Amino acid sequence: MSLSRRDMFRFSLAGSSMVALTGAVPNFLGRAVAQTPDAARQGARDTILVVVQLTGGNDGLNTVVPLRDPNYARLRPTLRITNPLRINDDVGLHPAMTSLHGLLQDNALCIVQGVGYPNPSQSHFRSMDIWQAASMADVLNEGWIGRALRHVPASASFHLANANEVAPLALTGAPARVPSIATLDDFQLRLLAAGAVDRRRQRELLDSVSRPSESPSLLDFVQRTAVQTYASTDRLASIGRAYQPRVPYPQSALGNHLKLAAQLIDAGLGARLFYVTQDGFDTHAAQLPAHANLMRDVSDSIGAFYRDLAQRGQGERILVMVFSEFGRRGYENGSRGTDHGAGAPILLVGDRVRSGVIGQQPSLVNLQQGNLPFAIDFRQVYATVLDRWLGVPSRQVLGENFAAVDVLRA
């Protein structure tokens, strides 16, 4: 196929429009991709994964609290939680997590105990890289979600970010760059020129190349794609104005990011993976009040997100996975805080989770250099989510087979 100078200009303009939206696949493209063989796999149609990263090392022992182990009070004379929200006879949730405790009553919260990896690193950066890459190789260049996006129909994803926040390693390796956005305004199409006249001329050109061609070609396809992408940005502009949450969200960064995710999901743009971070969990000193505020925000934000979408009939499509790069030490330090640890719980929220506690409460007697031991490799949870939720072959993403964890109902 030969292209004239004018055709090349058209092609460039169409391409720039697509790049500007980096990863937001228009609906007709999503339908086309969904015809790939992977779409026949379990969970490969329209399920959505929202990953919430708790940066800094969340204290899992004060998140899921032992109720009957006398060693808990011995190890934490000033930091122990005295009024947890009961889960079962053995453990309870932090008392600030009332929203997630309510989801437990509604059979929509799964708690996976004692999650970690062999020979844990005490470094925030190294440990987070391991979780995000799902690998313990010396050099880590790709993330597990980025690799998964190569197999996900419509392969659209969003990093819901604070201003100037760098996209996480977890998203690298995707077939298209995952956009980092803080608001819907961040995701508007940016035309090549700023002036209204230039915008009008470019729109006219896009309209002209979208007319039916006598000889359909790849160029025609790209041109039509550009026009639909342009139309999608007009739709995006109206989402924020029209969306009315069914439940109130916390006025916090996490609450706002999950509200944005709900808006994008409800708009039907085809995105199936969302990634959001919440920092502040490196609680070396004065932990009790700071951790309580963090737990309340996490609980209320995720609870609002789930209930908002559940009331819109989207509950069965949603799976929220909450993790941190490591837990904290079993014993408190001299500053009424806790230091870097190892094993910790993963939380899963959604209509199709196996509600309750999976795995045993880590022993507080056989600590490993002060750390709670892990019993479940985090890649087992990833493998379960990939195979049974997203319909992605986990071995191709993780590089080897990991035994599934019974966290999802059929």
C-alpha positions as CSV (number, residue, x, y, z in Angstrom):
1,M,0.0,0.0,0.0
2,S,1.5,3.3,-1.1
3,L,0.7,6.5,0.8
4,S,0.6,10.0,-0.5
5,R,2.0,13.0,1.5
6,R,-1.6,13.9,2.4
7,D,-2.3,10.3,3.4
8,M,0.8,10.3,5.6
9,F,-0.4,13.4,7.3
10,R,-3.8,11.8,7.9
11,F,-2.1,8.7,9.2
12,S,0.1,10.7,11.6
13,L,-2.9,12.7,12.9
14,A,-4.9,9.5,13.5
15,G,-2.0,7.9,15.2
16,S,-1.4,10.9,17.5
17,S,-5.1,10.7,18.5
18,M,-4.8,7.1,19.5
19,V,-1.5,7.7,21.4
20,A,-3.1,10.5,23.3
21,L,-5.6,8.1,24.8
22,T,-2.9,5.5,25.5
23,G,-4.8,2.4,26.4
24,A,-8.4,3.5,26.3
25,V,-9.7,1.2,23.6
26,P,-12.9,2.4,22.0
27,N,-15.8,0.0,22.4
28,F,-15.8,-1.3,18.8
29,L,-12.1,-2.2,19.1
30,G,-12.8,-3.9,22.4
31,R,-15.4,-6.1,20.7
32,A,-13.1,-7.0,17.9
33,V,-10.3,-8.0,20.3
34,A,-12.7,-10.0,22.4
35,Q,-13.1,-12.5,19.6
36,T,-9.5,-13.8,20.3
37,P,-9.2,-17.3,21.6
38,D,-8.5,-16.1,25.1
39,A,-12.0,-14.8,25.3
40,A,-13.3,-18.4,25.6
41,R,-11.3,-18.8,28.8
42,Q,-13.1,-18.6,32.1
43,G,-13.5,-15.1,33.3
44,A,-12.2,-13.5,30.1
45,R,-15.3,-11.6,29.1
46,D,-15.9,-8.6,31.3
47,T,-14.5,-9.1,34.7
48,I,-12.7,-6.1,36.3
49,L,-9.7,-6.1,38.6
50,V,-8.9,-3.1,40.8
51,V,-5.5,-3.4,42.6
52,V,-5.0,-1.2,45.7
53,Q,-1.4,-0.9,46.8
54,L,-0.7,0.1,50.4
55,T,2.7,1.6,50.2
56,G,5.1,1.5,53.1
57,G,4.4,-1.9,54.6
58,N,0.9,-2.2,56.2
59,D,0.8,-3.7,59.7
60,G,-1.1,-6.9,59.0
61,L,-1.2,-7.9,62.7
62,N,-3.2,-4.8,63.6
63,T,-5.3,-5.1,60.5
64,V,-6.4,-8.7,61.1
65,V,-6.1,-9.0,64.9
66,P,-5.7,-12.3,66.9
67,L,-8.4,-12.6,69.5
68,R,-7.2,-15.5,71.7
69,D,-3.4,-15.5,71.4
70,P,-1.9,-14.2,74.6
71,N,1.4,-13.6,72.8
72,Y,-0.3,-10.7,71.0
73,A,-0.5,-8.5,74.1
74,R,2.9,-9.6,75.2
75,L,4.5,-8.5,71.9
76,R,2.5,-5.3,71.7
77,P,1.9,-3.9,75.2
78,T,0.9,-0.4,73.9
79,L,0.0,-1.1,70.3
80,R,-2.4,-4.0,70.7
81,I,-6.0,-3.5,69.4
82,T,-8.4,-4.1,72.3
83,N,-11.7,-3.8,70.5
84,P,-11.5,-5.5,67.1
85,L,-14.5,-6.2,64.9
86,R,-15.1,-10.0,65.2
87,I,-14.6,-12.1,62.1
88,N,-14.6,-15.5,63.8
89,D,-13.5,-17.0,67.1
90,D,-9.9,-16.4,66.3
91,V,-9.5,-13.1,64.6
92,G,-11.1,-9.7,64.1
93,L,-10.7,-6.6,61.9
94,H,-9.2,-3.3,63.0
95,P,-12.1,-1.3,64.6
96,A,-11.8,1.5,62.1
97,M,-12.7,-0.9,59.3
98,T,-16.4,-0.9,59.8
99,S,-17.2,-0.6,56.0
100,L,-15.2,-3.7,55.1
101,H,-16.6,-5.5,58.1
102,G,-20.0,-4.8,56.7
103,L,-18.9,-6.4,53.4
104,L,-17.9,-9.4,55.4
105,Q,-21.5,-9.6,56.7
106,D,-22.6,-9.4,53.0
107,N,-20.2,-12.3,52.0
108,A,-18.1,-9.9,49.9
109,L,-14.8,-9.8,51.8
110,C,-12.1,-12.5,51.7
111,I,-9.0,-12.3,53.9
112,V,-6.0,-14.3,52.9
113,Q,-3.7,-14.8,55.9
114,G,0.1,-15.1,56.0
115,V,1.0,-14.0,52.4
116,G,4.6,-13.3,51.4
117,Y,7.5,-14.8,49.6
118,P,10.7,-16.7,50.4
119,N,13.7,-14.9,51.9
120,P,11.8,-11.6,52.3
121,S,13.6,-8.3,51.7
122,Q,13.3,-5.6,54.3
123,S,13.8,-2.9,51.6
124,H,10.7,-1.0,50.6
125,F,12.0,-0.7,47.0
126,R,13.2,-4.2,46.5
127,S,10.2,-5.8,48.1
128,M,7.7,-3.7,46.2
129,D,9.5,-4.5,42.9
130,I,9.2,-8.2,43.7
131,W,5.5,-7.9,44.3
132,Q,4.9,-5.7,41.3
133,A,7.0,-7.9,38.9
134,A,5.9,-11.2,40.5
135,S,9.5,-12.3,40.3
136,M,12.6,-12.4,42.5
137,A,15.1,-12.1,39.7
138,D,18.0,-9.7,40.2
139,V,16.9,-7.4,37.4
140,L,13.2,-6.6,37.1
141,N,11.9,-4.7,34.0
142,E,8.3,-5.8,33.6
143,G,5.3,-5.9,35.8
144,W,2.8,-8.8,36.2
145,I,-0.1,-6.6,35.1
146,G,1.7,-5.3,32.1
147,R,2.4,-8.9,31.0
148,A,-1.2,-9.8,31.8
149,L,-2.5,-7.0,29.6
150,R,-1.0,-8.8,26.6
151,H,-3.7,-11.4,27.0
152,V,-6.7,-9.4,28.3
153,P,-9.4,-8.7,25.7
154,A,-9.7,-5.0,25.0
155,S,-6.4,-4.6,27.0
156,A,-7.3,-1.3,28.6
157,S,-6.0,-0.2,31.9
158,F,-5.7,2.9,34.1
159,H,-3.3,4.0,36.7
160,L,-5.3,6.3,39.0
161,A,-2.5,8.5,40.3
162,N,-1.8,11.6,42.4
163,A,-0.1,14.5,40.7
164,N,3.3,13.7,39.4
165,E,3.0,10.1,40.6
166,V,5.2,7.7,38.5
167,A,3.4,4.7,37.0
168,P,4.3,1.6,39.0
169,L,6.5,-1.3,37.7
170,A,3.5,-3.5,37.8
171,L,2.1,-1.9,34.7
172,T,5.3,-1.9,32.5
173,G,5.4,-4.4,29.7
174,A,1.8,-3.7,28.5
175,P,1.2,-3.6,24.7
176,A,0.2,0.1,25.1
177,R,1.4,2.5,27.7
178,V,-1.0,2.6,30.6
179,P,-2.1,6.2,31.3
180,S,-1.7,7.7,34.8
181,I,-4.7,10.0,35.5
182,A,-5.9,11.9,38.5
183,T,-9.1,13.3,37.1
184,L,-11.2,12.9,33.9
185,D,-9.7,16.2,32.7
186,D,-6.3,14.4,32.5
187,F,-7.8,12.0,30.0
188,Q,-9.1,14.5,27.4
189,L,-7.7,14.3,23.9
190,R,-5.0,16.9,23.4
191,L,-5.0,18.0,19.8
192,L,-1.8,19.1,18.1
193,A,-2.6,22.8,18.2
194,A,-4.2,24.8,21.1
195,G,-6.2,27.3,19.1
196,A,-9.9,26.9,18.4
197,V,-9.3,27.3,14.6
198,D,-6.7,24.6,14.6
199,R,-9.0,22.3,16.5
200,R,-11.8,23.0,14.1
201,R,-9.6,22.3,11.1
202,Q,-8.3,19.0,12.6
203,R,-11.8,17.9,13.4
204,E,-12.9,18.6,9.8
205,L,-10.0,16.6,8.6
206,L,-10.9,13.7,10.9
207,D,-14.5,13.9,9.7
208,S,-13.4,13.8,6.1
209,V,-11.2,10.8,6.4
210,S,-14.0,8.9,8.3
211,R,-16.3,8.8,5.2
212,P,-16.6,5.4,3.5
213,S,-13.9,4.5,1.2
214,E,-14.3,2.7,-2.2
215,S,-11.2,0.6,-1.3
216,P,-11.2,-0.3,2.4
217,S,-7.6,-0.6,3.8
218,L,-5.6,-0.5,7.0
219,L,-5.4,3.2,6.6
220,D,-9.2,3.5,6.5
221,F,-9.4,1.4,9.6
222,V,-6.9,3.6,11.5
223,Q,-8.8,6.7,10.3
224,R,-12.1,5.4,11.5
225,T,-10.5,4.4,14.8
226,A,-9.2,8.0,15.3
227,V,-12.7,9.4,14.7
228,Q,-14.3,7.1,17.2
229,T,-11.5,7.9,19.7
230,Y,-12.2,11.6,19.3
231,A,-15.9,10.9,19.9
232,S,-14.9,9.0,23.0
233,T,-13.2,12.0,24.5
234,D,-16.4,14.0,24.1
235,R,-18.1,11.3,26.0
236,L,-15.5,11.3,28.7
237,A,-16.0,15.1,29.2
238,S,-19.6,14.4,30.2
239,I,-19.0,11.5,32.5
240,G,-17.9,13.6,35.5
241,R,-20.8,16.0,35.1
242,A,-23.5,13.2,34.8
243,Y,-22.2,10.7,37.4
244,Q,-24.0,10.6,40.7
245,P,-22.6,8.1,43.2
246,R,-25.2,5.9,44.8
247,V,-23.3,6.1,48.1
248,P,-20.9,8.9,49.5
249,Y,-17.2,8.4,49.0
250,P,-14.6,9.7,51.5
251,Q,-13.1,13.1,50.5
252,S,-9.6,11.5,50.3
253,A,-7.1,10.7,47.5
254,L,-8.1,7.0,47.6
255,G,-11.8,7.8,47.8
256,N,-11.5,10.1,44.8
257,H,-9.4,7.6,42.8
258,L,-11.9,4.8,43.4
259,K,-14.8,7.1,42.5
260,L,-13.0,7.9,39.3
261,A,-12.6,4.1,38.6
262,A,-16.4,3.7,39.2
263,Q,-17.1,6.5,36.7
264,L,-15.0,4.9,34.1
265,I,-16.4,1.4,34.7
266,D,-20.0,2.7,34.6
267,A,-19.3,4.6,31.4
268,G,-18.6,1.3,29.6
269,L,-15.3,2.3,28.1
270,G,-14.0,-1.2,28.1
271,A,-11.2,-0.9,30.8
272,R,-10.8,-4.0,32.9
273,L,-7.7,-3.2,35.0
274,F,-7.2,-0.4,37.5
275,Y,-4.3,0.3,39.8
276,V,-4.3,2.8,42.6
277,T,-1.8,3.4,45.5
278,Q,-2.2,4.7,49.0
279,D,0.9,5.6,50.9
280,G,1.7,6.4,54.6
281,F,2.0,2.8,55.9
282,D,5.6,3.0,57.1
283,T,4.5,3.4,60.7
284,H,7.8,3.3,62.7
285,A,6.5,5.7,65.4
286,A,3.2,6.7,67.0
287,Q,1.5,4.1,65.0
288,L,-1.9,3.7,66.7
289,P,-3.7,7.0,65.5
290,A,-2.0,7.1,62.1
291,H,-2.8,3.5,61.3
292,A,-6.4,3.9,62.5
293,N,-6.9,6.8,60.1
294,L,-5.3,4.8,57.2
295,M,-7.5,1.8,57.9
296,R,-10.6,3.9,58.0
297,D,-9.8,5.5,54.7
298,V,-9.0,2.2,53.0
299,S,-12.2,0.6,54.4
300,D,-14.5,3.4,53.7
301,S,-13.1,4.1,50.2
302,I,-13.3,0.4,49.1
303,G,-16.6,-0.1,50.8
304,A,-18.1,2.9,48.9
305,F,-16.6,1.8,45.6
306,Y,-18.1,-1.7,46.0
307,R,-21.5,-0.6,47.1
308,D,-21.7,2.1,44.5
309,L,-21.1,-0.3,41.6
310,A,-23.1,-3.1,43.2
311,Q,-26.2,-0.8,43.3
312,R,-25.6,-0.3,39.5
313,G,-25.6,-4.0,38.9
314,Q,-21.9,-4.3,38.5
315,G,-21.0,-6.1,41.7
316,E,-20.3,-9.5,40.0
317,R,-17.8,-7.9,37.6
318,I,-15.7,-6.4,40.3
319,L,-12.7,-7.8,42.2
320,V,-10.6,-5.5,44.4
321,M,-7.3,-6.8,45.6
322,V,-5.5,-5.0,48.5
323,F,-1.8,-5.7,49.2
324,S,1.3,-4.2,50.7
325,E,5.0,-4.9,50.1
326,F,5.4,-6.5,53.5
327,G,3.9,-6.5,57.0
328,R,5.4,-5.3,60.2
329,R,7.4,-7.0,62.9
330,G,5.5,-9.0,65.5
331,Y,6.7,-6.9,68.4
332,E,6.5,-3.1,68.8
333,N,9.6,-0.9,68.9
334,G,10.6,1.7,71.4
335,S,8.8,4.5,69.5
336,R,5.4,2.9,69.8
337,G,5.6,1.8,66.2
338,T,6.6,-1.3,64.3
339,D,9.5,-2.0,62.0
340,H,9.6,-3.7,58.6
341,G,8.3,-7.3,58.6
342,A,7.3,-10.1,56.2
343,G,4.1,-12.0,56.0
344,A,0.8,-10.1,56.0
345,P,-2.8,-10.5,54.8
346,I,-4.2,-9.8,51.3
347,L,-7.8,-8.5,51.2
348,L,-10.2,-9.4,48.3
349,V,-13.5,-7.7,47.8
350,G,-16.3,-8.6,45.4
351,D,-19.5,-10.6,44.9
352,R,-17.7,-13.7,43.9
353,V,-15.0,-14.0,46.6
354,R,-15.1,-16.8,49.1
355,S,-16.0,-14.7,52.1
356,G,-14.2,-15.1,55.4
357,V,-10.6,-16.1,56.3
358,I,-8.4,-18.3,54.1
359,G,-5.3,-19.7,55.8
360,Q,-4.2,-19.7,59.4
361,Q,-3.2,-16.8,61.6
362,P,0.6,-16.7,61.6
363,S,2.3,-18.0,64.7
364,L,3.4,-15.3,67.2
365,V,5.7,-17.8,68.9
366,N,7.9,-19.0,66.0
367,L,8.8,-15.5,64.7
368,Q,11.6,-15.4,62.1
369,Q,14.0,-12.6,63.1
370,G,10.9,-10.9,64.6
371,N,8.9,-11.4,61.4
372,L,5.6,-13.2,61.0
373,P,6.2,-16.2,58.8
374,F,4.4,-16.5,55.5
375,A,2.5,-19.6,54.5
376,I,1.0,-18.6,51.1
377,D,3.2,-17.3,48.3
378,F,1.7,-14.1,46.9
379,R,2.1,-15.5,43.4
380,Q,-0.5,-18.2,44.3
381,V,-3.0,-15.4,44.7
382,Y,-1.9,-13.7,41.5
383,A,-2.2,-17.0,39.7
384,T,-5.7,-17.5,41.0
385,V,-6.8,-14.1,39.9
386,L,-5.2,-14.4,36.5
387,D,-6.6,-17.9,35.7
388,R,-10.0,-17.8,37.3
389,W,-10.9,-14.1,37.2
390,L,-9.2,-12.5,34.2
391,G,-9.0,-15.6,32.1
392,V,-5.3,-15.1,31.5
393,P,-2.9,-18.1,31.5
394,S,-0.9,-17.5,34.7
395,R,2.1,-19.5,33.7
396,Q,2.7,-17.1,30.7
397,V,2.6,-14.1,33.1
398,L,4.4,-15.6,36.2
399,G,6.9,-17.8,34.3
400,E,5.9,-21.0,36.3
401,N,2.9,-22.7,37.8
402,F,1.7,-21.7,41.2
403,A,-1.0,-23.6,43.1
404,A,-4.3,-21.9,43.2
405,V,-5.8,-20.5,46.5
406,D,-9.5,-21.1,47.1
407,V,-10.5,-17.4,47.2
408,L,-13.1,-17.3,44.4
409,R,-16.5,-19.0,44.1
410,A,-17.5,-20.5,40.7
